[in-house]
Amino acid sequence: MYLAVVSSKFAVNSNGQELHGRVTNIPASITKLGGGRAGRRGLLLSSTVTTIVAAALAVETPDSQTALLEKYLKKSEENKDKNDKERLDNYYKRNYKDYFGFVEGTLRAKDEKQLSESERGILEWLDKNK
């Protein structure tokens, strides 16, 4: 079995008939990927070249960018508690406001002495977040 190879820029059909340009017939055992030492060497060479090119293209981050990132990380750590509280309050406002508003009518009707600790907390939250 022979594989048709084009020695110019033009294509060859699957039967080896040239469409344009000159065609050379080469045994498939030579050109088969992984069929011999040339295939393995080619694969090894291409993976080595790829690794070297990737390493060469790796760009180190400039010191100014590193310093800026460090500054932002430090600021983020300092404000973590504040940001977590804001996020939690925002969650409560979005998800519990309707329920607390629904319960508010019955809680306001009760005497202050009859309210449980959680009911007092709900009323305080409603007063604070209206």
Buried (B, 14 or more C-beta within 10 A) or exposed (E): EEBBEBEEEEEBEEEEEBEEEEBEEEEEEEBEEEEEEEBEEEEEEEEEEEEEEEEEEEEEEEEEEEEEEEEEEEEEEEEEEEEEEEEEEEEEEEEBBEEBEEBBEEBEEEEEEEBEEEBEEBBEBBEEEE
